[in-house]
Amino acid sequence: MIDFTFYSPTEFVFGRETETKAGELAKQYGAGKVMIVYGGGSAVKSGLLDRVKQSLDAAGISHCELGGVQPNPTDKKVYEGIALAKAEEVDFMLAVGGGSVIDTAKSIACGVKYDGDFWDFYVGKAPITAALPVGVVLTIPAAGSEGSGNAVITNEQTQQKLGMGHPMLLRPKFSILNPALTMTLPAWHTASGVCDMMVHILERYFSNTQNTEISDRLCEGVLMAIISEARKVMQNPQDYDARANVMWSGMVAHNGTCGVGREEDWSGHQMEHEISAVYDVTHGAGLAVVTPAYMTFMAAHNPRRMVQFAERVFGVPANFGTEEEVALEGIRLFKQFLHDDLKLPVTLDDLLPSLTRQQIEEAIPVFVEHLHKNKGQRFGAFYPLTPEVSTEIYRLALK
């Protein structure tokens, strides 16, 4: 285990009708004027947005709104939000939605406090030194942004989908999690969220750091819980307890707990970002395609973690075969869960049904070019990804 500093100050308020506490929590954390950031019409149609505004009104907190955040959020909405926040003299951001909304709110929060272009934070031109405080009312368990200091935004002009973060300044001050709000989610969004949170764990689990038994077991235990509870949710979307377990798993998967003391990787996420940056696919669905392909490559080139995953998470016996055979069986069972239980695509053909196989094959060099332009010609902590390796992994996703 390597040395680490872990800081996770977010206050989590979990349970039924907890969105009615948004006002008192915002006041507790010093809000004077709040910008409410939300996505499409669901927050409005469900009455959630009204309940949040009523709570703010009751606490004596004025507010303005920024709606219309789309999945795979872009820089355009961030620029709009920064301008509005400055004009309205906002001092607190309140995200009502899922990861796209939260990441947009975080980007606005640091952009307001910066004289330059907020995109500088994403391309490494400037460090984040100040940000407005952020609060969250979570509606989609997936990204884990309600408990992390990270955010991901797509630049529409350059088609770059990049991440940035600050472990202190961008962690939400509070996050409200009401599992009942997730009961009306379409099965697709639920399933994609489940895959996203699982891969957040796997990106930490795929590590060459030795003697990490505590975080290994945390990763494996949460993965097994997600698999069990996700099956229940897919069979009965009204199962509150299963929804509650999935919702909390999404936070645990990405607040850093599962990664302390180990070198993390995130190559799979970077590879998926290039697909969704170009074709605007659902992030979790893209991960359902890329991650098994990445794992299949690693079964032959760095199998130790793949073997441990197969044995501990999916119960593949050690005497099943060679190390590679054990690893591949675990990957097969993982893909089976993604495809059969979650009804997600597991090949590029299924993920991009409007494209022919030839068009997909022609797109792979574009993905590879963009990936290594953004991350360098050689990157990856678990196994170094070169253009040749990345090409092979993308091609494994065709199968």
NORVENFEN-V884785 format. One record per residue. N is the residue number from 0. PHI is phi in degrees with one decimal (NA if undefined). NEAR is the number of other ideal C-beta (glycine too) atoms within 10 Angstrom. D_FIRST is the distance of its C-alpha to the first C-alpha in Angstrom with 2 decimals. Layout:
BEGIN
N/PHI/NEAR/D_FIRST  N/PHI/NEAR/D_FIRST
END
This chain:
BEGIN
0/NA/13/0.00  1/-94.2/12/3.80  2/-65.3/5/6.82  3/-154.7/11/8.99  4/-120.6/6/12.54  5/-121.1/11/13.81  6/-135.4/9/17.60  7/-142.7/15/19.67  8/-89.0/11/23.19  9/-61.9/18/25.28  10/-90.8/13/27.83  11/-103.2/18/28.28  12/-117.5/17/31.77  13/-116.3/15/31.90  14/138.7/12/35.04  15/-64.6/12/38.62  16/60.0/11/40.66  17/-70.0/20/37.90  18/-62.4/24/39.04  19/-71.3/15/41.96  20/-95.7/19/39.64  21/-57.7/29/38.85  22/-64.7/23/41.50  23/-66.2/16/40.55  24/-70.7/22/36.87  25/-60.7/25/37.83  26/-64.5/18/40.16  27/-58.1/14/37.52  28/-99.9/15/35.38  29/87.5/10/38.37  30/-68.6/26/39.83  31/-110.6/13/43.39  32/-135.7/15/43.89  33/-107.7/28/41.64  34/-99.7/24/41.43  35/-88.7/26/40.90  36/-108.7/32/39.33  37/-146.9/25/39.87  38/-99.1/23/40.38  39/-81.0/14/43.33  40/-87.7/11/45.89  41/-64.2/18/43.99  42/-65.0/22/43.06  43/-77.9/14/46.73  44/-63.0/10/48.30  45/-76.9/13/46.23  46/86.7/11/47.20  47/-62.4/19/43.62  48/-60.8/21/44.32  49/-63.9/11/47.41  50/-64.8/17/45.60  51/-65.1/25/43.00  52/-64.3/19/45.84  53/-62.5/15/47.79  54/-65.6/21/44.84  55/-65.7/23/44.59  56/-60.2/12/48.36  57/-63.5/13/48.35  58/-88.6/17/45.89  59/74.9/9/48.15  60/-107.9/21/45.77  61/-75.3/13/47.41  62/-157.0/19/45.83  63/-130.4/14/46.29  64/-130.4/16/45.01  65/-132.6/25/43.43  66/-104.9/17/43.67  67/88.2/13/43.45  68/-66.6/25/39.79  69/-101.0/15/39.35  70/-56.9/18/36.47  71/52.1/19/34.56  72/-61.6/24/35.63  73/-115.0/19/37.16  74/-64.6/21/37.68  75/-57.6/14/41.35  76/-69.9/23/40.68  77/-64.5/25/38.29  78/-59.6/16/41.06  79/-60.6/15/43.51  80/-67.9/24/41.34  81/-62.3/22/40.82  82/-62.3/14/44.60  83/-66.5/17/45.34  84/-61.7/25/42.86  85/-69.1/12/44.43  86/-66.0/9/47.92  87/-90.9/16/47.31  88/53.9/11/45.38  89/-71.5/26/42.57  90/-124.6/16/39.95  91/-156.6/24/37.71  92/-104.6/31/36.55  93/-125.7/32/36.65  94/-90.4/32/35.43  95/-118.1/30/37.16  96/160.7/27/35.82  97/-101.6/26/32.83  98/-60.6/28/30.24  99/-63.1/27/32.96  100/-68.3/32/34.72  101/-64.0/33/31.67  102/-65.4/28/30.50  103/-64.1/30/34.08  104/-61.6/32/34.25  105/-64.5/33/31.08  106/-66.5/29/32.49  107/-63.5/31/35.78  108/-57.5/29/34.14  109/-87.2/26/32.72  110/-66.5/25/35.69  111/-61.6/22/38.18  112/-92.0/16/36.67  113/-124.5/16/36.71  114/-76.8/5/39.87  115/-94.6/10/38.87  116/-84.7/15/38.01  117/-57.6/23/35.05  118/-63.7/21/34.17  119/-56.1/15/33.08  120/-65.9/25/29.82  121/-79.0/21/29.22  122/-102.7/14/30.00  123/78.9/9/28.17  124/-81.4/10/31.40  125/-149.9/16/30.70  126/-84.5/9/27.92  127/-81.6/21/28.42  128/-118.1/10/29.65  129/-158.8/11/31.57  130/-160.1/22/32.14  131/-67.0/22/34.32  132/-67.2/20/32.67  133/-124.1/29/32.17  134/-121.2/27/32.82  135/-137.5/30/32.62  136/-117.2/31/34.76  137/-83.3/33/32.93  138/-119.8/25/35.13  139/-131.9/25/32.99  140/-75.7/31/29.56  141/-169.9/29/27.76  142/-71.7/28/26.19  143/74.7/24/24.20  144/-67.1/33/25.60  145/-68.2/30/26.79  146/-125.8/26/23.36  147/-116.3/25/21.82  148/-101.6/24/22.70  149/-110.3/22/23.39  150/-153.6/29/26.70  151/-131.3/23/28.25  152/-136.9/26/31.86  153/-104.0/23/34.19  154/-87.1/17/36.56  155/-62.9/12/39.84  156/-71.5/10/41.40  157/-93.5/15/38.65  158/56.7/12/37.17  159/-96.6/19/33.67  160/-110.7/26/31.29  161/-128.3/20/28.42  162/-115.7/15/25.78  163/-152.2/23/24.99  164/-179.9/18/23.55  165/-149.0/18/22.85  166/-64.5/15/20.32  167/-109.9/11/22.99  168/-68.7/18/26.41  169/-107.1/26/26.36  170/-71.8/24/24.78  171/-58.2/28/27.87  172/-67.7/20/29.30  173/-145.7/23/30.20  174/-135.2/25/30.12  175/-98.2/28/32.82  176/-124.9/24/32.12  177/-113.4/23/35.20  178/-57.5/23/34.73  179/-61.4/16/38.52  180/-67.2/25/38.53  181/-93.6/24/36.77  182/-68.5/15/39.38  183/-96.3/13/41.65  184/-63.4/21/39.10  185/-59.4/10/40.33  186/-56.2/12/38.57  187/-60.2/14/37.47  188/-67.9/20/35.62  189/-62.0/22/34.02  190/-64.1/24/32.88  191/-63.6/24/31.65  192/-64.1/28/29.65  193/-61.4/29/28.05  194/-64.1/25/27.02  195/-57.8/28/25.68  196/-68.1/27/23.36  197/-62.8/29/22.19  198/-72.6/26/21.36  199/-57.9/27/19.51  200/-72.3/25/17.08  201/-63.7/24/17.23  202/-63.1/25/16.54  203/-87.1/25/13.06  204/-67.8/28/12.83  205/-76.6/29/13.99  206/-140.4/21/10.87  207/-90.6/14/10.25  208/-65.0/16/6.46  209/-92.1/9/6.06  210/57.6/10/5.38  211/-120.0/21/5.33  212/-61.1/9/8.73  213/-61.6/13/9.53  214/-70.6/21/9.45  215/-57.8/20/10.88  216/-67.8/12/13.59  217/-61.8/19/14.25  218/-58.4/30/14.84  219/-65.8/18/16.97  220/-65.1/15/18.85  221/-68.5/23/19.83  222/-58.8/23/20.90  223/-65.4/14/23.05  224/-65.3/15/24.53  225/-61.5/23/25.43  226/-59.0/18/27.14  227/-63.7/12/29.10  228/-74.4/21/30.15  229/-65.0/24/30.92  230/-60.7/16/33.33  231/-64.3/15/35.08  232/-64.6/27/35.40  233/-66.0/17/36.80  234/-80.2/10/39.31  235/-140.8/12/40.23  236/-60.8/16/39.46  237/-92.8/10/40.89  238/-74.9/17/38.36  239/-61.8/13/37.13  240/-64.8/11/34.40  241/-66.4/20/32.94  242/-59.7/24/33.22  243/-63.2/20/31.48  244/-65.3/20/28.48  245/-65.6/25/28.27  246/-62.7/25/28.65  247/-70.1/19/25.83  248/-61.2/24/23.56  249/-60.3/30/24.23  250/-71.4/23/22.98  251/-59.7/21/19.81  252/-64.8/30/19.09  253/-133.1/26/19.13  254/-87.5/23/18.60  255/107.5/21/14.88  256/-57.2/17/13.77  257/-76.9/26/12.64  258/-114.6/25/10.54  259/-65.0/17/8.53  260/77.7/15/4.95  261/-141.8/24/6.02  262/-78.7/14/9.02  263/-96.7/16/12.11  264/-117.9/24/15.42  265/77.9/19/18.68  266/-65.0/25/21.02  267/-61.4/25/22.83  268/-61.6/22/23.68  269/-62.5/23/25.01  270/-66.6/26/27.13  271/-68.5/27/28.56  272/-56.6/27/29.39  273/-68.8/28/31.78  274/-72.6/28/33.66  275/-73.1/21/34.06  276/-66.7/23/34.93  277/-88.8/16/37.89  278/-110.0/16/38.95  279/56.7/13/37.78  280/-78.0/21/36.40  281/-62.0/22/34.47  282/-56.4/25/30.78  283/-62.2/27/29.62  284/-67.4/24/32.29  285/-62.3/30/31.23  286/-66.4/30/27.66  287/-65.0/32/29.22  288/-91.3/29/30.72  289/-72.6/27/28.11  290/-63.2/26/24.96  291/-60.7/22/26.47  292/-66.6/24/27.83  293/-59.6/33/24.48  294/-65.3/25/23.00  295/-63.2/22/26.08  296/-61.0/19/25.58  297/-68.3/21/21.98  298/-58.4/22/23.27  299/-96.5/12/25.10  300/-117.8/13/22.78  301/-153.5/14/19.11  302/-81.1/19/19.65  303/-55.1/12/16.59  304/-67.7/21/15.43  305/-65.8/28/19.15  306/-67.7/22/19.88  307/-61.7/17/17.27  308/-59.3/25/18.69  309/-62.6/28/22.16  310/-72.5/18/21.71  311/-86.6/17/19.88  312/-91.7/21/21.42  313/-109.3/18/24.83  314/69.4/10/25.30  315/-72.0/22/26.18  316/-67.7/10/26.71  317/-62.5/10/24.94  318/-90.2/6/28.45  319/-60.5/16/29.55  320/169.9/13/29.60  321/-68.0/10/27.63  322/-54.4/16/24.04  323/-64.3/15/25.62  324/-66.7/15/28.16  325/-62.7/23/25.68  326/-60.7/28/23.74  327/-65.4/22/27.08  328/-67.5/20/28.28  329/-62.2/24/25.36  330/-66.7/23/26.13  331/-60.7/15/29.79  332/-67.8/17/29.25  333/-63.8/24/27.20  334/-62.3/20/30.08  335/-63.1/12/32.54  336/-61.9/21/31.04  337/-62.1/24/31.15  338/-81.9/16/34.69  339/-81.7/11/36.35  340/-85.8/15/34.87  341/-93.9/26/34.10  342/61.1/12/36.92  343/-99.9/24/34.93  344/-69.1/20/35.67  345/-127.4/23/33.46  346/-134.6/18/35.30  347/-63.4/26/36.41  348/-61.7/16/39.99  349/-73.0/13/39.48  350/-71.4/23/37.55  351/-120.5/20/40.30  352/-66.1/7/43.47  353/-79.8/6/45.82  354/-103.6/15/44.92  355/-78.6/10/46.21  356/-57.5/11/44.01  357/-61.9/8/45.42  358/-65.3/10/44.53  359/-66.6/20/40.94  360/-62.4/14/40.68  361/-72.2/11/42.21  362/-78.1/18/39.66  363/-57.6/19/36.63  364/-60.3/12/37.28  365/-68.3/13/37.56  366/-57.2/25/34.15  367/-64.1/22/32.67  368/-60.3/13/34.57  369/-65.3/20/33.48  370/-58.7/23/29.83  371/-81.6/18/29.58  372/-67.2/12/31.86  373/-79.7/17/29.46  374/-112.2/19/26.13  375/101.4/11/27.28  376/-73.0/10/28.35  377/-148.8/11/24.88  378/-149.7/17/21.84  379/116.3/20/18.88  380/-82.8/16/15.19  381/-81.0/22/15.16  382/-154.4/15/18.54  383/-65.2/11/20.95  384/-97.7/27/23.87  385/-106.0/15/27.19  386/-55.1/14/30.52  387/-67.6/8/31.21  388/-67.4/18/28.01  389/-60.4/25/28.54  390/-60.3/16/32.14  391/-62.9/16/31.28  392/-66.5/22/28.95  393/-59.7/25/31.65  394/-71.7/15/34.18  395/-64.3/18/32.20  396/-75.0/27/32.55  397/-75.8/14/36.30  398/-88.0/11/36.24
END
